[in-house]
């Protein structure tokens, strides 16, 4: 989780914040159930204060880094599953 994010990285929500802030020119607050835990999105931009602009299927939101993790971790598990499938 300490790996730095970059624009274009795929990320996953690992915890829900108390609210979500939209990444619109006029941001609005949305309830925490707007996105499900584990939702995946793509990093669009880095914002001041440790926030990242993330594009999810439900829209674009500003999310604090502490609620995000890179989504490439399951690929390792999938690789392990494919190895066991080959045997």
Biopython code that builds the backbone (N, CA, C, O; Angstrom):
import numpy as np
from Bio.PDB.StructureBuilder import StructureBuilder

atoms = [
    (1, "UNK", "N", (0.818, -1.193, 0.000)),
    (1, "UNK", "CA", (0.000, 0.000, 0.000)),
    (1, "UNK", "C", (0.864, 1.260, 0.000)),
    (1, "UNK", "O", (0.348, 2.356, -0.222)),
    (2, "UNK", "N", (2.148, 1.127, 0.240)),
    (2, "UNK", "CA", (3.020, 2.287, 0.266)),
    (2, "UNK", "C", (3.464, 2.684, -1.137)),
    (2, "UNK", "O", (4.076, 3.739, -1.307)),
    (3, "UNK", "N", (3.171, 1.866, -2.143)),
    (3, "UNK", "CA", (3.568, 2.191, -3.509)),
    (3, "UNK", "C", (2.874, 3.474, -3.957)),
    (3, "UNK", "O", (1.684, 3.670, -3.714)),
    (4, "UNK", "N", (3.632, 4.331, -4.608)),
    (4, "UNK", "CA", (3.089, 5.596, -5.089)),
    (4, "UNK", "C", (2.183, 5.345, -6.292)),
    (4, "UNK", "O", (2.427, 4.445, -7.096)),
    (5, "UNK", "N", (1.146, 6.151, -6.398)),
    (5, "UNK", "CA", (0.224, 6.046, -7.519)),
    (5, "UNK", "C", (0.675, 6.968, -8.640)),
    (5, "UNK", "O", (1.402, 7.935, -8.414)),
    (6, "UNK", "N", (0.237, 6.656, -9.845)),
    (6, "UNK", "CA", (0.511, 7.501, -11.002)),
    (6, "UNK", "C", (-0.755, 7.586, -11.845)),
    (6, "UNK", "O", (-1.615, 6.708, -11.780)),
    (7, "UNK", "N", (-0.860, 8.640, -12.629)),
    (7, "UNK", "CA", (-2.011, 8.800, -13.515)),
    (7, "UNK", "C", (-2.084, 7.590, -14.439)),
    (7, "UNK", "O", (-1.081, 7.188, -15.030)),
    (8, "UNK", "N", (-3.271, 7.019, -14.558)),
    (8, "UNK", "CA", (-3.478, 5.839, -15.388)),
    (8, "UNK", "C", (-3.477, 4.535, -14.612)),
    (8, "UNK", "O", (-3.892, 3.506, -15.144)),
    (9, "UNK", "N", (-3.018, 4.551, -13.356)),
    (9, "UNK", "CA", (-3.026, 3.337, -12.531)),
    (9, "UNK", "C", (-4.457, 2.921, -12.195)),
    (9, "UNK", "O", (-5.342, 3.761, -12.035)),
    (10, "UNK", "N", (-4.661, 1.635, -12.095)),
    (10, "UNK", "CA", (-5.952, 1.092, -11.670)),
    (10, "UNK", "C", (-5.887, 0.938, -10.148)),
    (10, "UNK", "O", (-4.936, 0.364, -9.618)),
    (11, "UNK", "N", (-6.910, 1.456, -9.447)),
    (11, "UNK", "CA", (-6.943, 1.423, -7.987)),
    (11, "UNK", "C", (-8.255, 0.829, -7.485)),
    (11, "UNK", "O", (-9.237, 0.728, -8.221)),
    (12, "UNK", "N", (-8.244, 0.440, -6.214)),
    (12, "UNK", "CA", (-9.406, -0.181, -5.577)),
    (12, "UNK", "C", (-9.651, 0.521, -4.245)),
    (12, "UNK", "O", (-8.703, 0.917, -3.566)),
    (13, "UNK", "N", (-10.926, 0.676, -3.870)),
    (13, "UNK", "CA", (-11.283, 1.226, -2.560)),
    (13, "UNK", "C", (-11.084, 0.148, -1.508)),
    (13, "UNK", "O", (-11.683, -0.924, -1.600)),
    (14, "UNK", "N", (-10.247, 0.418, -0.505)),
    (14, "UNK", "CA", (-10.010, -0.566, 0.551)),
    (14, "UNK", "C", (-10.759, -0.202, 1.824)),
    (14, "UNK", "O", (-10.833, -1.008, 2.752)),
    (15, "UNK", "N", (-11.314, 1.004, 1.877)),
    (15, "UNK", "CA", (-12.145, 1.457, 2.998)),
    (15, "UNK", "C", (-13.031, 2.577, 2.465)),
    (15, "UNK", "O", (-12.682, 3.247, 1.492)),
    (16, "UNK", "N", (-14.179, 2.774, 3.107)),
    (16, "UNK", "CA", (-15.086, 3.829, 2.676)),
    (16, "UNK", "C", (-14.870, 5.080, 3.527)),
    (16, "UNK", "O", (-14.844, 4.998, 4.755)),
    (17, "UNK", "N", (-14.714, 6.235, 2.881)),
    (17, "UNK", "CA", (-14.588, 7.484, 3.633)),
    (17, "UNK", "C", (-15.940, 7.896, 4.201)),
    (17, "UNK", "O", (-16.959, 7.306, 3.843)),
    (18, "UNK", "N", (-15.972, 8.898, 5.079)),
    (18, "UNK", "CA", (-17.255, 9.350, 5.634)),
    (18, "UNK", "C", (-18.176, 9.942, 4.561)),
    (18, "UNK", "O", (-19.395, 9.964, 4.735)),
    (19, "UNK", "N", (-17.604, 10.417, 3.464)),
    (19, "UNK", "CA", (-18.362, 10.937, 2.323)),
    (19, "UNK", "C", (-17.440, 10.940, 1.107)),
    (19, "UNK", "O", (-16.220, 10.855, 1.243)),
    (20, "UNK", "N", (-18.032, 11.037, -0.077)),
    (20, "UNK", "CA", (-17.257, 11.187, -1.309)),
    (20, "UNK", "C", (-17.469, 12.593, -1.835)),
    (20, "UNK", "O", (-18.558, 13.153, -1.710)),
    (21, "UNK", "N", (-16.423, 13.164, -2.426)),
    (21, "UNK", "CA", (-16.498, 14.477, -3.043)),
    (21, "UNK", "C", (-16.353, 14.275, -4.542)),
    (21, "UNK", "O", (-15.386, 13.663, -4.997)),
    (22, "UNK", "N", (-17.305, 14.782, -5.311)),
    (22, "UNK", "CA", (-17.226, 14.622, -6.759)),
    (22, "UNK", "C", (-16.061, 15.440, -7.304)),
    (22, "UNK", "O", (-15.652, 16.428, -6.695)),
    (23, "UNK", "N", (-15.534, 15.033, -8.441)),
    (23, "UNK", "CA", (-14.405, 15.729, -9.071)),
    (23, "UNK", "C", (-14.898, 16.707, -10.127)),
    (23, "UNK", "O", (-14.187, 16.987, -11.092)),
    (24, "UNK", "N", (-16.090, 17.220, -9.956)),
    (24, "UNK", "CA", (-16.670, 18.190, -10.882)),
    (24, "UNK", "C", (-16.085, 19.578, -10.644)),
    (24, "UNK", "O", (-15.489, 19.820, -9.595)),
    (25, "UNK", "N", (-16.246, 20.499, -11.608)),
    (25, "UNK", "CA", (-15.790, 21.877, -11.379)),
    (25, "UNK", "C", (-16.443, 22.496, -10.132)),
    (25, "UNK", "O", (-15.816, 23.296, -9.437)),
    (26, "UNK", "N", (-17.683, 22.132, -9.855)),
    (26, "UNK", "CA", (-18.360, 22.542, -8.628)),
    (26, "UNK", "C", (-18.599, 21.257, -7.817)),
    (26, "UNK", "O", (-19.654, 20.634, -7.937)),
    (27, "UNK", "N", (-17.613, 20.863, -6.988)),
    (27, "UNK", "CA", (-17.714, 19.586, -6.271)),
    (27, "UNK", "C", (-18.925, 19.519, -5.337)),
    (27, "UNK", "O", (-19.343, 20.523, -4.761)),
    (28, "UNK", "N", (-19.469, 18.322, -5.205)),
    (28, "UNK", "CA", (-20.592, 18.073, -4.297)),
    (28, "UNK", "C", (-20.237, 16.876, -3.430)),
    (28, "UNK", "O", (-19.493, 15.992, -3.855)),
    (29, "UNK", "N", (-20.763, 16.849, -2.231)),
    (29, "UNK", "CA", (-20.542, 15.716, -1.337)),
    (29, "UNK", "C", (-21.603, 14.658, -1.588)),
    (29, "UNK", "O", (-22.774, 14.970, -1.805)),
    (30, "UNK", "N", (-21.181, 13.418, -1.556)),
    (30, "UNK", "CA", (-22.071, 12.268, -1.752)),
    (30, "UNK", "C", (-21.912, 11.325, -0.560)),
    (30, "UNK", "O", (-20.848, 11.288, 0.056)),
    (31, "UNK", "N", (-22.956, 10.564, -0.228)),
    (31, "UNK", "CA", (-22.863, 9.637, 0.914)),
    (31, "UNK", "C", (-21.871, 8.510, 0.653)),
    (31, "UNK", "O", (-21.546, 8.223, -0.500)),
    (32, "UNK", "N", (-21.382, 7.864, 1.726)),
    (32, "UNK", "CA", (-20.377, 6.808, 1.562)),
    (32, "UNK", "C", (-20.879, 5.584, 0.796)),
    (32, "UNK", "O", (-20.065, 4.821, 0.277)),
    (33, "UNK", "N", (-22.194, 5.375, 0.711)),
    (33, "UNK", "CA", (-22.700, 4.208, -0.022)),
    (33, "UNK", "C", (-22.830, 4.486, -1.524)),
    (33, "UNK", "O", (-23.403, 3.681, -2.257)),
    (34, "UNK", "N", (-22.299, 5.622, -1.978)),
    (34, "UNK", "CA", (-22.292, 5.938, -3.408)),
    (34, "UNK", "C", (-21.460, 4.916, -4.177)),
    (34, "UNK", "O", (-21.815, 4.523, -5.288)),
    (35, "UNK", "N", (-20.356, 4.494, -3.579)),
    (35, "UNK", "CA", (-19.477, 3.482, -4.177)),
    (35, "UNK", "C", (-19.353, 2.303, -3.217)),
    (35, "UNK", "O", (-19.264, 2.508, -2.006)),
    (36, "UNK", "N", (-19.347, 1.088, -3.724)),
    (36, "UNK", "CA", (-19.166, -0.072, -2.850)),
    (36, "UNK", "C", (-17.704, -0.280, -2.482)),
    (36, "UNK", "O", (-16.809, 0.121, -3.225)),
    (37, "UNK", "N", (-17.468, -0.894, -1.357)),
    (37, "UNK", "CA", (-16.122, -1.263, -0.945)),
    (37, "UNK", "C", (-15.551, -2.209, -1.998)),
    (37, "UNK", "O", (-16.230, -3.148, -2.415)),
    (38, "UNK", "N", (-14.332, -1.980, -2.426)),
    (38, "UNK", "CA", (-13.714, -2.811, -3.454)),
    (38, "UNK", "C", (-13.917, -2.299, -4.865)),
    (38, "UNK", "O", (-13.418, -2.902, -5.815)),
    (39, "UNK", "N", (-14.650, -1.185, -5.027)),
    (39, "UNK", "CA", (-14.861, -0.620, -6.364)),
    (39, "UNK", "C", (-13.514, -0.248, -6.972)),
    (39, "UNK", "O", (-12.623, 0.250, -6.284)),
    (40, "UNK", "N", (-13.381, -0.495, -8.270)),
    (40, "UNK", "CA", (-12.137, -0.190, -8.962)),
    (40, "UNK", "C", (-12.332, 0.980, -9.910)),
    (40, "UNK", "O", (-13.395, 1.151, -10.505)),
    (41, "UNK", "N", (-11.274, 1.787, -10.037)),
    (41, "UNK", "CA", (-11.304, 2.938, -10.920)),
    (41, "UNK", "C", (-9.918, 3.224, -11.442)),
    (41, "UNK", "O", (-8.964, 2.509, -11.136)),
    (42, "UNK", "N", (-9.811, 4.279, -12.235)),
    (42, "UNK", "CA", (-8.550, 4.670, -12.852)),
    (42, "UNK", "C", (-8.171, 6.064, -12.365)),
    (42, "UNK", "O", (-9.006, 6.968, -12.330)),
    (43, "UNK", "N", (-6.908, 6.230, -11.991)),
    (43, "UNK", "CA", (-6.413, 7.524, -11.534)),
    (43, "UNK", "C", (-6.402, 8.493, -12.717)),
    (43, "UNK", "O", (-5.811, 8.216, -13.761)),
    (44, "UNK", "N", (-7.070, 9.637, -12.530)),
    (44, "UNK", "CA", (-7.132, 10.660, -13.571)),
    (44, "UNK", "C", (-6.193, 11.825, -13.289)),
    (44, "UNK", "O", (-5.635, 12.426, -14.207)),
    (45, "UNK", "N", (-6.022, 12.142, -11.978)),
    (45, "UNK", "CA", (-5.180, 13.281, -11.627)),
    (45, "UNK", "C", (-4.784, 13.226, -10.163)),
    (45, "UNK", "O", (-5.406, 12.539, -9.353)),
    (46, "UNK", "N", (-3.730, 13.969, -9.845)),
    (46, "UNK", "CA", (-3.327, 14.122, -8.445)),
    (46, "UNK", "C", (-3.759, 15.516, -8.010)),
    (46, "UNK", "O", (-3.576, 16.491, -8.739)),
    (47, "UNK", "N", (-4.331, 15.597, -6.820)),
    (47, "UNK", "CA", (-4.817, 16.875, -6.302)),
    (47, "UNK", "C", (-4.086, 17.234, -5.019)),
    (47, "UNK", "O", (-3.530, 16.353, -4.362)),
    (48, "UNK", "N", (-4.075, 18.510, -4.650)),
    (48, "UNK", "CA", (-3.420, 18.913, -3.402)),
    (48, "UNK", "C", (-4.038, 18.243, -2.183)),
    (48, "UNK", "O", (-5.217, 17.888, -2.187)),
    (49, "UNK", "N", (-3.241, 18.076, -1.151)),
    (49, "UNK", "CA", (-3.740, 17.533, 0.106)),
    (49, "UNK", "C", (-3.838, 16.018, 0.148)),
    (49, "UNK", "O", (-4.532, 15.474, 1.007)),
    (50, "UNK", "N", (-3.165, 15.325, -0.754)),
    (50, "UNK", "CA", (-3.191, 13.867, -0.743)),
    (50, "UNK", "C", (-4.406, 13.263, -1.421)),
    (50, "UNK", "O", (-4.662, 12.068, -1.271)),
    (51, "UNK", "N", (-5.162, 14.060, -2.164)),
    (51, "UNK", "CA", (-6.342, 13.556, -2.867)),
    (51, "UNK", "C", (-5.987, 13.171, -4.296)),
    (51, "UNK", "O", (-5.079, 13.731, -4.910)),
    (52, "UNK", "N", (-6.722, 12.210, -4.794)),
    (52, "UNK", "CA", (-6.557, 11.733, -6.164)),
    (52, "UNK", "C", (-7.889, 11.798, -6.874)),
    (52, "UNK", "O", (-8.919, 11.443, -6.302)),
    (53, "UNK", "N", (-7.878, 12.248, -8.112)),
    (53, "UNK", "CA", (-9.077, 12.221, -8.943)),
    (53, "UNK", "C", (-9.191, 10.842, -9.564)),
    (53, "UNK", "O", (-8.352, 10.449, -10.375)),
    (54, "UNK", "N", (-10.232, 10.100, -9.182)),
    (54, "UNK", "CA", (-10.412, 8.719, -9.640)),
    (54, "UNK", "C", (-11.706, 8.610, -10.441)),
    (54, "UNK", "O", (-12.753, 9.083, -10.000)),
    (55, "UNK", "N", (-11.634, 7.990, -11.612)),
    (55, "UNK", "CA", (-12.805, 7.753, -12.456)),
    (55, "UNK", "C", (-13.312, 6.352, -12.186)),
    (55, "UNK", "O", (-12.660, 5.367, -12.532)),
    (56, "UNK", "N", (-14.489, 6.269, -11.559)),
    (56, "UNK", "CA", (-15.166, 4.993, -11.313)),
    (56, "UNK", "C", (-16.311, 4.856, -12.311)),
    (56, "UNK", "O", (-16.618, 5.804, -13.033)),
    (57, "UNK", "N", (-16.939, 3.698, -12.359)),
    (57, "UNK", "CA", (-18.100, 3.507, -13.237)),
    (57, "UNK", "C", (-19.223, 4.470, -12.876)),
    (57, "UNK", "O", (-19.970, 4.902, -13.753)),
    (58, "UNK", "N", (-19.353, 4.813, -11.587)),
    (58, "UNK", "CA", (-20.423, 5.686, -11.099)),
    (58, "UNK", "C", (-20.106, 7.163, -11.258)),
    (58, "UNK", "O", (-20.966, 7.999, -10.981)),
    (59, "UNK", "N", (-18.895, 7.518, -11.698)),
    (59, "UNK", "CA", (-18.508, 8.911, -11.866)),
    (59, "UNK", "C", (-17.094, 9.152, -11.369)),
    (59, "UNK", "O", (-16.398, 8.222, -10.962)),
    (60, "UNK", "N", (-16.678, 10.415, -11.407)),
    (60, "UNK", "CA", (-15.334, 10.788, -10.962)),
    (60, "UNK", "C", (-15.417, 11.402, -9.564)),
    (60, "UNK", "O", (-16.266, 12.250, -9.292)),
    (61, "UNK", "N", (-14.515, 10.953, -8.681)),
    (61, "UNK", "CA", (-14.523, 11.411, -7.298)),
    (61, "UNK", "C", (-13.110, 11.738, -6.844)),
    (61, "UNK", "O", (-12.133, 11.212, -7.377)),
    (62, "UNK", "N", (-13.017, 12.623, -5.843)),
    (62, "UNK", "CA", (-11.745, 12.927, -5.203)),
    (62, "UNK", "C", (-11.640, 12.034, -3.982)),
    (62, "UNK", "O", (-12.494, 12.087, -3.097)),
    (63, "UNK", "N", (-10.602, 11.216, -3.924)),
    (63, "UNK", "CA", (-10.466, 10.232, -2.851)),
    (63, "UNK", "C", (-9.099, 10.391, -2.199)),
    (63, "UNK", "O", (-8.084, 10.509, -2.885)),
    (64, "UNK", "N", (-9.081, 10.393, -0.872)),
    (64, "UNK", "CA", (-7.835, 10.470, -0.117)),
    (64, "UNK", "C", (-7.044, 9.183, -0.324)),
    (64, "UNK", "O", (-7.624, 8.103, -0.437)),
    (65, "UNK", "N", (-5.735, 9.300, -0.372)),
    (65, "UNK", "CA", (-4.847, 8.161, -0.624)),
    (65, "UNK", "C", (-5.053, 7.024, 0.368)),
    (65, "UNK", "O", (-4.896, 5.860, -0.002)),
    (66, "UNK", "N", (-5.398, 7.324, 1.617)),
    (66, "UNK", "CA", (-5.536, 6.283, 2.634)),
    (66, "UNK", "C", (-6.658, 5.287, 2.331)),
    (66, "UNK", "O", (-6.680, 4.192, 2.894)),
    (67, "UNK", "N", (-7.581, 5.655, 1.455)),
    (67, "UNK", "CA", (-8.700, 4.763, 1.112)),
    (67, "UNK", "C", (-8.439, 3.962, -0.156)),
    (67, "UNK", "O", (-9.308, 3.212, -0.600)),
    (68, "UNK", "N", (-7.261, 4.108, -0.741)),
    (68, "UNK", "CA", (-6.957, 3.477, -2.025)),
    (68, "UNK", "C", (-5.798, 2.499, -1.940)),
    (68, "UNK", "O", (-4.898, 2.642, -1.113)),
    (69, "UNK", "N", (-5.842, 1.507, -2.812)),
    (69, "UNK", "CA", (-4.727, 0.591, -2.995)),
    (69, "UNK", "C", (-4.645, 0.269, -4.477)),
    (69, "UNK", "O", (-5.655, 0.303, -5.180)),
    (70, "UNK", "N", (-3.461, -0.039, -4.950)),
    (70, "UNK", "CA", (-3.317, -0.413, -6.353)),
    (70, "UNK", "C", (-4.101, -1.696, -6.612)),
    (70, "UNK", "O", (-4.132, -2.591, -5.768)),
    (71, "UNK", "N", (-4.729, -1.780, -7.772)),
    (71, "UNK", "CA", (-5.558, -2.937, -8.108)),
    (71, "UNK", "C", (-4.774, -4.036, -8.797)),
    (71, "UNK", "O", (-5.375, -5.005, -9.262)),
    (72, "UNK", "N", (-3.450, -3.926, -8.882)),
    (72, "UNK", "CA", (-2.670, -4.959, -9.563)),
    (72, "UNK", "C", (-2.349, -6.137, -8.646)),
    (72, "UNK", "O", (-1.807, -7.137, -9.116)),
    (73, "UNK", "N", (-2.665, -6.051, -7.351)),
    (73, "UNK", "CA", (-2.388, -7.144, -6.408)),
    (73, "UNK", "C", (-3.132, -8.430, -6.771)),
    (73, "UNK", "O", (-2.529, -9.499, -6.679)),
    (74, "UNK", "N", (-4.425, -8.393, -7.185)),
    (74, "UNK", "CA", (-5.102, -9.647, -7.529)),
    (74, "UNK", "C", (-4.484, -10.357, -8.723)),
    (74, "UNK", "O", (-4.661, -11.566, -8.877)),
    (75, "UNK", "N", (-3.763, -9.632, -9.569)),
    (75, "UNK", "CA", (-3.129, -10.265, -10.723)),
    (75, "UNK", "C", (-2.140, -11.333, -10.267)),
    (75, "UNK", "O", (-1.963, -12.350, -10.938)),
    (76, "UNK", "N", (-1.494, -11.098, -9.121)),
    (76, "UNK", "CA", (-0.566, -12.095, -8.590)),
    (76, "UNK", "C", (-1.322, -13.351, -8.182)),
    (76, "UNK", "O", (-0.874, -14.470, -8.433)),
    (77, "UNK", "N", (-2.478, -13.150, -7.549)),
    (77, "UNK", "CA", (-3.289, -14.317, -7.156)),
    (77, "UNK", "C", (-3.805, -15.033, -8.390)),
    (77, "UNK", "O", (-3.852, -16.262, -8.423)),
    (78, "UNK", "N", (-4.192, -14.272, -9.407)),
    (78, "UNK", "CA", (-4.687, -14.887, -10.638)),
    (78, "UNK", "C", (-3.577, -15.690, -11.307)),
    (78, "UNK", "O", (-3.831, -16.754, -11.870)),
    (79, "UNK", "N", (-2.358, -15.188, -11.248)),
    (79, "UNK", "CA", (-1.224, -15.917, -11.812)),
    (79, "UNK", "C", (-1.047, -17.241, -11.065)),
    (79, "UNK", "O", (-0.819, -18.282, -11.681)),
    (80, "UNK", "N", (-1.153, -17.193, -9.748)),
    (80, "UNK", "CA", (-1.045, -18.404, -8.961)),
    (80, "UNK", "C", (-2.148, -19.389, -9.292)),
    (80, "UNK", "O", (-1.918, -20.598, -9.304)),
    (81, "UNK", "N", (-3.359, -18.880, -9.565)),
    (81, "UNK", "CA", (-4.480, -19.746, -9.909)),
    (81, "UNK", "C", (-4.249, -20.382, -11.274)),
    (81, "UNK", "O", (-4.590, -21.547, -11.483)),
    (82, "UNK", "N", (-3.667, -19.618, -12.211)),
    (82, "UNK", "CA", (-3.444, -20.188, -13.532)),
    (82, "UNK", "C", (-2.354, -21.264, -13.487)),
    (82, "UNK", "O", (-2.395, -22.228, -14.251)),
    (83, "UNK", "N", (-1.378, -21.090, -12.587)),
    (83, "UNK", "CA", (-0.357, -22.113, -12.454)),
    (83, "UNK", "C", (-0.944, -23.409, -11.922)),
    (83, "UNK", "O", (-0.590, -24.495, -12.382)),
    (84, "UNK", "N", (-1.847, -23.291, -10.947)),
    (84, "UNK", "CA", (-2.454, -24.500, -10.393)),
    (84, "UNK", "C", (-3.418, -25.114, -11.401)),
    (84, "UNK", "O", (-3.647, -26.324, -11.386)),
    (85, "UNK", "N", (-3.996, -24.266, -12.296)),
    (85, "UNK", "CA", (-4.898, -24.774, -13.328)),
    (85, "UNK", "C", (-4.152, -25.533, -14.399)),
    (85, "UNK", "O", (-4.722, -26.416, -15.040)),
    (86, "UNK", "N", (-2.875, -25.205, -14.610)),
    (86, "UNK", "CA", (-2.095, -25.874, -15.641)),
    (86, "UNK", "C", (-1.650, -27.265, -15.207)),
    (86, "UNK", "O", (-1.432, -28.144, -16.041)),
    (87, "UNK", "N", (-1.516, -27.460, -13.897)),
    (87, "UNK", "CA", (-1.008, -28.739, -13.386)),
    (87, "UNK", "C", (-2.010, -29.840, -13.511)),
    (87, "UNK", "O", (-1.731, -30.975, -13.125)),
]
sb = StructureBuilder()
sb.init_structure("model")
sb.init_model(0)
sb.init_chain("A")
sb.init_seg("    ")
for serial, (resi, resn, name, xyz) in enumerate(atoms, 1):
    if name == "N":
        sb.init_residue(resn, " ", resi, " ")
    sb.init_atom(name, np.array(xyz, "f"), 0.0, 1.0, " ", f" {name:<3s}", serial, name[0])
structure = sb.get_structure()
